[in-house]
Amino acid sequence: MGAYILRRLLLVIPTLFGIMVINFVLVQFVPGGPIEQVIAQMQGRGDVFETIAGGSGDISLGDSGDDSARSAGGSSANSRYIGARGLPPAFIEQLEREFGFDKPPLERFIDMMWNYIRFDFGESYFRSISVVDLVKEKLPVSLTLGLWSTLIAYIVSIPLGIRKAVRDGTPFDTWTSGAIIIGYAIPGFLFAILLIVLFAGGSYWRIFPLRGLTSTDFEQLSLIGKVLDYLWHITLPVFAGLIGAFAGLTMLTKNSFLDEIKKQYVMTARAKGLTERRVLYGHVFRNAMLIVISGFPALFIGVFFGGSLIIETLFSLDGLGRLGFEAAVARDYPVVFGTLFAFSLMGLVIGIVTDITYMFIDPRIDFGTRR
């Protein structure tokens, strides 16, 4: 097993490298990089100033300029308005040096990967904050949505799926299947809007808050009050993100258990006089749960990263979903590639942890003996 884990860890390196190469190459063909974004904002506002500080050629914006563009140059009191005449070449060259685009793509990629290996993700182009600090700031929201949604989905879906498999074809199985199909067919954002309309003051009841993870007076609350306030705020967003994962996982569990229940070893166990509960949880459970556990990485990553953008927007939550979207739109490459590297690494590690979990559920599996 140790040798298998070592091989998987070593395989992470080329896999992660391939992901970064593909995305870096694709970005080279995407029009409108960060320099174009800054230039478009400056020319659109018409408030660009040229600044020459002691003959050094430093260039910056005036008082009404954009903060991100201001950080790309120096500062001086000797400024004159040039918005109507376009931007000087010296300013463009200064931007290229600040953003690192004065180097060829291969050199930029090598420098980026060398920094990422040391977990140095750099600083956002437009927010004057390191990528690590930016992710730390947004992480609590995505952790809340991802962990709670995944946890509740497994806690509810696995017992329900087992119950449906045991009572296959009964009225209980029929009406629960109908409810699950409806839940699976409803998009997460539409269900979120329905929850807002019904329970967040949209048109009916104002039971839950509409924005944020905590109240404004959160720090003044007692420990129990903080816990209740936190749960009060996350109820609707978590349920909105839960609906699709819950439906799919329930049906997956049911079908997996049905396949195992029909196998010969189950009939043999029953013929030996074992109770139905012993057969179900002593023999069937370990085999049936393998396919359910194998879907954990995809479910967690999907809820954690992929499905959070719309939920975060609807409930005014500032998490990683919105961060990634805004960074992609603004061509904030340090944020885009830094988060891509970190989250890809996290997904690969979760896959290895899933394989290790197989062994605890079914001792017959030994990855160390695979050839």
C-alpha atoms as one frame of an Amber mdcrd trajectory, in Angstrom:
protein
   0.000   0.000   0.000   2.839   2.381   0.797   4.382   1.807  -2.633   1.012
   2.485  -4.293   0.556   5.752  -2.394   4.083   6.794  -3.377   3.355   6.046
  -7.049   0.134   8.039  -6.904   1.895  10.971  -5.244   4.578  10.922  -7.932
   1.871  10.800 -10.605   0.438  14.017  -9.185   3.461  15.916 -10.506   3.016
  15.262 -14.268  -0.762  15.491 -13.961  -0.596  18.887 -12.291   2.046  20.033
 -14.749  -0.161  18.998 -17.674  -3.138  20.894 -16.278  -1.077  24.054 -15.904
   0.476  23.735 -19.369  -2.866  23.279 -21.105  -4.475  26.221 -19.334  -1.436
  28.461 -19.816  -1.379  27.728 -23.561  -5.111  28.378 -23.870  -4.758  31.723
 -22.099  -2.201  32.848 -24.698  -4.953  32.771 -27.340  -7.602  34.544 -25.263
  -7.988  38.183 -26.356  -7.999  41.009 -23.836  -5.249  40.436 -21.301  -4.721
  42.412 -18.076  -2.873  45.220 -19.880  -5.761  45.635 -22.308  -8.150  45.648
 -19.358  -6.250  48.493 -17.675  -5.939  50.491 -20.908  -9.646  50.071 -21.688
 -10.618  51.276 -18.207  -8.320  54.292 -18.454  -9.409  55.359 -21.903 -13.043
  54.774 -21.066 -12.874  57.045 -18.014 -10.914  59.775 -19.790  -8.989  60.638
 -16.640  -5.536  59.321 -17.502  -2.543  61.440 -16.505   1.052  61.223 -17.561
   3.557  61.592 -14.753   7.262  62.037 -15.138   9.127  61.913 -11.835  12.561
  63.497 -12.003  13.179  62.154 -15.511  12.754  58.541 -14.398   9.869  57.931
 -16.771   7.497  56.652 -14.054   3.896  56.969 -15.089   0.760  56.919 -12.950
  -2.835  58.047 -12.739  -4.241  61.163 -11.224  -6.422  61.269  -8.118  -9.419
  59.800  -9.916  -7.504  56.964 -11.539  -7.967  53.264 -10.972  -6.090  51.740
  -8.023  -4.890  48.784 -10.037  -3.413  50.957 -12.734  -1.924  53.302 -10.141
   0.038  50.434  -8.666   1.635  49.812 -12.048   3.488  53.141 -12.086   5.031
  55.703  -9.776   3.588  58.933  -8.393   4.311  62.627  -8.795   2.635  65.973
  -8.514   3.773  66.997 -12.020   0.901  65.615 -14.153  -0.959  66.664 -17.248
  -4.177  65.337 -18.758  -3.726  63.142 -21.828  -6.990  61.162 -21.920  -8.046
  62.581 -25.271  -4.725  61.738 -26.949  -4.375  58.124 -25.931  -1.710  56.477
 -23.795   2.020  57.039 -24.385   4.209  54.062 -25.397   6.302  54.513 -22.259
   3.239  53.855 -20.115   2.447  50.653 -22.045   6.029  49.466 -21.573   5.793
  50.230 -17.866   2.602  48.157 -17.607   4.259  45.268 -19.437   7.181  45.311
 -17.018   4.899  45.472 -13.974   2.732  42.588 -15.208   5.740  40.592 -16.448
   4.645  40.569 -20.084   7.995  41.908 -21.275   9.253  38.294 -21.075   8.508
  35.511 -23.602   5.693  33.075 -22.672   8.016  30.145 -21.966  10.068  32.152
 -19.505   6.918  33.420 -17.797   5.592  29.875 -17.472   8.844  28.568 -15.991
   8.967  31.431 -13.496   5.332  30.841 -12.563   5.793  27.098 -11.972   8.969
  27.663  -9.953   7.069  30.049  -7.699   4.086  27.680  -7.415   6.322  24.765
  -6.417   7.362  26.927  -3.460   3.671  27.833  -2.928   4.396  31.444  -3.810
   1.292  32.428  -5.784   2.163  36.081  -6.151  -0.117  39.085  -5.834  -3.359
  39.935  -7.570  -2.981  42.365 -10.458  -5.937  44.478  -9.468  -6.456  44.087
  -5.710  -3.020  44.790  -4.206  -3.276  41.652  -2.061  -1.516  38.298  -2.257
  -3.399  35.419  -3.843  -3.039  33.350  -0.658  -4.591  36.100   1.474  -7.334
  36.570  -1.086  -8.199  32.857  -1.036  -8.124  32.820   2.778 -10.573  35.718
   2.757 -13.021  33.929   0.438 -12.476  30.355   1.640 -14.939  30.294   4.593
 -17.909  30.812   2.283 -16.954  28.005  -0.111 -16.001  25.680   2.736 -19.399
  26.276   4.289 -21.278  25.516   1.088 -19.079  22.597   0.008 -18.595  20.760
   3.288 -22.126  21.152   4.632 -23.765  20.291   1.298 -21.582  17.205   0.807
 -21.960  16.073   4.426 -25.744  16.404   4.462 -26.016  14.748   1.057 -24.179
  11.645   2.299 -25.932  11.555   5.676 -29.385  11.661   4.065 -28.842   9.980
   0.704 -27.083   6.798   1.842 -29.744   5.672   4.385 -32.503   6.720   1.983
 -30.897   4.865  -0.921 -30.489   1.716   1.203 -34.111   1.957   2.313 -35.265
   2.319  -1.279 -33.205  -0.707  -2.337 -34.624  -2.872   0.447 -38.197  -1.774
  -0.329 -37.790  -1.736  -4.104 -41.129  -1.585  -5.906 -43.167  -0.625  -2.827
 -45.208   2.616  -2.577 -42.402   4.103  -0.462 -39.938   3.545  -3.286 -42.360
   4.955  -5.856 -43.204   8.253  -4.188 -39.640   8.880  -3.016 -38.399   8.232
  -6.555 -40.892  10.778  -7.842 -39.669  13.369  -5.357 -36.043  12.620  -6.219
 -36.668  12.941  -9.964 -38.315  16.317  -9.414 -35.401  17.430  -7.255 -32.884
  16.245  -9.851 -34.729  18.092 -12.619 -34.800  21.432 -10.768 -31.674  23.530
 -11.443 -29.878  24.663  -8.313 -30.262  28.357  -9.109 -34.016  27.962  -9.698
 -34.409  26.150  -6.385 -32.390  28.923  -4.726 -34.752  31.550  -6.147 -37.726
  29.522  -4.907 -36.244  29.402  -1.405 -35.655  33.162  -1.463 -39.207  33.852
  -2.604 -40.719  31.581   0.031 -38.495  31.992   3.075 -36.271  35.066   2.677
 -38.856  37.809   2.358 -39.352  37.492  -1.394 -43.152  37.266  -1.347 -44.198
  35.150   1.625 -42.234  34.594   4.856 -39.098  36.311   6.088 -37.665  33.477
   8.148 -34.050  33.397   6.958 -31.604  36.193   6.094 -30.784  36.925   2.478
 -27.080  37.777   2.641 -23.836  36.983   4.433 -22.647  34.150   6.673 -23.179
  36.037   9.921 -25.102  38.982  11.325 -23.600  42.416  11.907 -23.608  41.868
  15.689 -21.997  38.420  15.433 -19.005  39.315  17.630 -21.267  40.432  20.491
 -23.172  37.130  20.597 -22.490  34.279  22.997 -20.947  31.026  21.745 -24.346
  29.364  21.354 -25.687  32.535  19.776 -22.850  32.530  17.238 -23.496  28.903
  16.316 -27.227  29.505  15.896 -26.615  32.688  13.905 -24.206  30.860  11.609
 -26.641  27.980  11.031 -29.460  30.486  10.477 -27.511  32.179   7.685 -26.279
  29.060   5.879 -29.566  27.123   5.819 -30.904  28.407   2.498 -27.578  28.473
   0.561 -26.694  24.955   1.688 -30.088  23.536   0.759 -29.931  25.305  -2.601
 -26.582  23.675  -3.358 -27.691  20.317  -1.968 -30.634  19.504  -4.202 -28.770
  18.112  -7.235 -26.149  16.179  -5.263 -28.811  14.700  -2.977 -30.905  13.321
  -5.838 -28.029  11.794  -7.775 -26.362  10.241  -4.744 -29.606   8.652  -3.513
 -30.251   6.902  -6.817 -26.616   5.840  -7.073 -26.785   4.259  -3.612 -30.052
   2.484  -4.368 -28.866   1.013  -7.686 -25.552  -0.064  -6.174 -27.280  -1.916
  -3.340 -29.785  -3.502  -5.730 -26.955  -4.889  -7.850 -25.256  -6.410  -4.804
 -28.451  -7.799  -3.243 -29.085  -9.909  -6.357 -25.661 -11.596  -6.251 -25.036
 -15.201  -5.252 -23.130 -14.507  -2.022 -26.177 -12.679  -0.620 -28.402 -15.669
  -1.327 -25.829 -17.908   0.358 -25.694 -15.685   3.435 -29.472 -15.734   3.716
 -29.519 -19.529   3.299 -27.134 -19.781   6.263 -29.779 -18.146   8.438 -28.211
 -14.711   8.837 -30.602 -11.903   9.659 -31.481  -9.413   6.940 -29.724  -6.669
   8.844 -26.550  -8.760   9.144 -26.663  -9.590   5.446 -27.252  -5.982   4.478
 -24.675  -4.258   6.665 -22.216  -7.121   7.188 -21.852  -8.210   3.555 -23.651
  -5.969   1.063 -22.704  -2.606   2.543 -18.955  -2.836   1.983 -19.277  -3.870
  -1.654 -22.092  -1.483  -2.531 -20.428   1.538  -0.959 -17.359   1.343  -3.187
 -19.062   3.030  -6.128 -20.630   5.597  -3.808 -17.282   6.530  -2.288 -15.647
   6.682  -5.715 -17.953   9.576  -6.559 -16.966  11.602  -3.497 -14.125  13.627
  -5.110 -16.274  14.654  -8.070 -19.210  15.516  -5.801 -17.102  17.520  -3.363
 -15.171  19.399  -6.046 -18.379  20.058  -7.983 -20.225  21.492  -4.987 -17.147
  23.228  -3.586 -15.984  24.989  -6.727 -18.292  24.487  -9.680 -21.738  24.992
  -8.249 -21.073  27.845  -5.868 -20.967  30.819  -8.262 -24.700  31.211  -8.799
 -25.535  30.343  -5.189 -23.009  32.874  -3.919 -24.411  35.542  -6.223 -28.043
  34.944  -5.293 -27.339  34.948  -1.556 -24.748  37.773  -1.694 -21.923  35.533
  -0.498 -18.350  36.402  -1.429 -16.628  33.060  -1.937 -14.254  31.280  -4.288
 -16.872  30.900  -7.000 -17.257  34.635  -7.439 -13.533  35.143  -6.967 -12.706
  32.787  -9.833 -15.343  34.282 -12.107 -14.281  37.860 -11.466 -10.598  36.965
 -11.879 -11.291  35.287 -15.226 -13.314  38.242 -16.489 -10.663  40.756 -15.353
  -7.814  38.529 -16.653  -6.275  38.544 -13.188  -3.879  35.741 -14.079  -2.127
  35.337 -10.699  -5.517  34.621  -9.101  -6.665  32.399 -11.982  -3.536  30.234
 -12.140  -2.828  30.310  -8.413  -6.272  29.002  -7.516  -6.180  26.537 -10.427
  -2.901  25.088  -9.142  -4.081  24.861  -5.540  -7.506  23.397  -6.331  -6.156
  20.906  -8.879  -3.655  19.715  -6.288  -6.480  19.421  -3.757  -8.588  17.370
  -6.162  -5.730  14.968  -6.916  -4.997  14.480  -3.217  -8.693  13.826  -2.506
  -8.588  11.108  -5.174  -5.714   9.409  -3.344  -7.557   9.696  -0.023 -10.589
   8.069  -1.685  -8.490   5.069  -2.735  -7.179   4.708   0.804 -10.747   4.828
   2.103 -11.576   1.836  -0.132  -9.298  -0.327   2.003 -11.102   0.551   5.222
 -14.484  -0.322   3.716 -13.420  -3.478   1.885 -10.246  -5.152   3.256 -10.125
  -7.375   0.162  -8.844  -4.400  -1.811  -5.089  -4.042  -1.689  -3.696  -1.522
  -4.141  -0.199  -2.522  -3.157  -0.551  -5.879  -4.963  -1.740  -4.350  -8.253
   0.446  -4.824 -11.325
